[in-house]
Structure formats: C-alpha cells, structure tokens
Amino acid sequence: MPNNAEIAKTTIEDFREIQRYMAIARDEKAEKTYAELKKKYISLKALLNVLGVNLTDIDELKE
C-alpha cells in the first residue's frame, strides 16, 4: 500500500502533466479537450490539497 509521500509524488507528476496538456489545448483552442482535462485538473488539485501539498509553485494555471 503506498504511503502519503508516494501518493503525493505520483499526483504531483500527474498534475504537472495535465497542466501541460491543458496549455496545449488552450493554445490550439481545443475547448472540449480543455474542458475534459480541467475536470482531471480539479480532481488532482483537490487530492493534493487533502495531502497538504502547497500548490503555490506547481500550479501554473491558477484555476
């Protein structure tokens, strides 16, 4: 069973990846893709908050 540090590490990696994809979708004006990615972004952000991760430096989108 993974501990909180392992979960946080994996979630941070996923969060950064989703942000990259969201930036690309925004630049390409892919509104439907962006909207779907945003759902995952919000879920990951909520999980990181529960884990006590400070999002100040890693949340590039600030949504």
PAKOLZA-941055 format. One line per 2 residues: number of its first residue (from 1); their letters; for each residue x, y, z of N, C-alpha, C. Coordinates in steps of 0.05 Angstrom, whole numbers. Example, Ala and Ser with C-alpha at 12.3 -4.5 7.8 and 13.67 -1.06 7.14 Angstrom:
<drenkols>
1> as> 264:-114:156:246:-90:156:264:-66:156 | 257:-45:142:273:-21:143:258:1:157 .
</drenkols>
This chain:
<drenkols>
1> mp> 17:-24:0:0:0:0:18:25:0 | 13:43:-19:30:67:-20:25:86:4 .
3> nn> 46:99:12:43:119:34:37:146:22 | 32:166:39:24:192:30:45:205:12 .
5> ae> 71:201:19:92:213:3:92:202:-26 | 88:176:-28:87:163:-55:62:173:-70 .
7> ia> 40:175:-57:15:185:-69:19:214:-78 | 31:230:-61:36:258:-68:54:261:-92 .
9> kt> 76:245:-92:95:246:-114:81:239:-141 | 66:218:-141:52:209:-166:31:230:-174 .
11> ti> 17:241:-155:-4:260:-161:8:286:-171 | 31:295:-160:44:319:-170:53:315:-199 .
13> ed> 64:292:-205:72:286:-232:48:287:-251 | 26:275:-243:2:275:-259:-9:304:-262 .
15> fr> -8:319:-241:-17:347:-241:-1:364:-261 | 25:361:-260:42:376:-279:36:367:-308 .
17> ei> 32:342:-313:26:332:-340:0:343:-350 | -21:342:-333:-47:353:-341:-45:383:-347 .
19> qr> -29:398:-332:-26:426:-337:-13:431:-365 | 7:414:-371:20:417:-398:-1:412:-420 .
21> ym> -17:391:-417:-37:385:-437:-58:407:-439 | -66:418:-416:-85:439:-416:-74:464:-430 .
23> ai> -49:470:-426:-37:493:-440:-37:489:-470 | -31:464:-479:-31:458:-507:-59:461:-518 .
25> ar> -78:449:-504:-107:450:-513:-116:479:-515 | -108:496:-495:-116:524:-495:-104:538:-519 .
27> de> -78:533:-525:-65:546:-547:-77:537:-574 | -86:512:-575:-98:502:-600:-128:508:-601 .
29> ka> -138:521:-581:-167:528:-579:-185:503:-580 | -175:482:-568:-189:456:-566:-207:457:-541 .
31> ek> -229:470:-543:-246:476:-520:-257:451:-506 | -266:431:-521:-276:407:-509:-254:391:-495 .
33> ty> -231:389:-508:-208:376:-495:-200:390:-470 | -199:416:-471:-191:432:-447:-211:427:-424 .
35> ae> -237:427:-431:-257:423:-410:-254:395:-397 | -248:375:-412:-245:348:-401:-219:347:-384 .
37> lk> -198:359:-393:-173:360:-378:-177:375:-352 | -193:396:-353:-198:412:-329:-212:396:-307 .
39> kk> -229:377:-314:-241:360:-294:-220:344:-279 | -201:333:-294:-180:318:-282:-162:336:-265 .
41> yi> -156:360:-275:-140:380:-261:-153:387:-234 | -179:391:-233:-192:398:-208:-191:374:-189 .
43> sl> -194:350:-198:-193:327:-181:-165:324:-169 | -144:327:-186:-117:325:-176:-111:347:-156 .
45> ka> -120:371:-162:-115:393:-145:-128:389:-117 | -152:378:-117:-166:372:-92:-151:351:-76 .
47> ll> -141:330:-90:-126:309:-76:-100:321:-64 | -86:337:-79:-62:350:-69:-68:367:-45 .
49> nv> -90:381:-45:-98:398:-22:-102:380:3 | -116:358:-1:-121:339:21:-95:328:32 .
51> lg> -75:324:14:-49:313:23:-32:335:35 | -41:360:34:-26:382:46:-4:393:29 .
53> vn> -5:388:3:16:398:-15:10:428:-21 | 31:444:-19:29:472:-25:30:475:-56 .
55> lt> 9:485:-67:7:487:-96:17:513:-107 | 27:531:-90:36:557:-99:56:556:-122 .
57> di> 75:539:-120:96:538:-140:90:519:-164 | 73:500:-159:69:480:-181:43:485:-197 .
59> de> 25:501:-187:0:507:-202:5:530:-221 | 12:523:-246:18:543:-266:-7:557:-277 .
61> lk> -30:543:-276:-54:553:-288:-70:571:-269 | -68:565:-244:-82:581:-223:-112:583:-228 .
63> e> -124:560:-235:-153:560:-240:-167:549:-216 .
</drenkols>
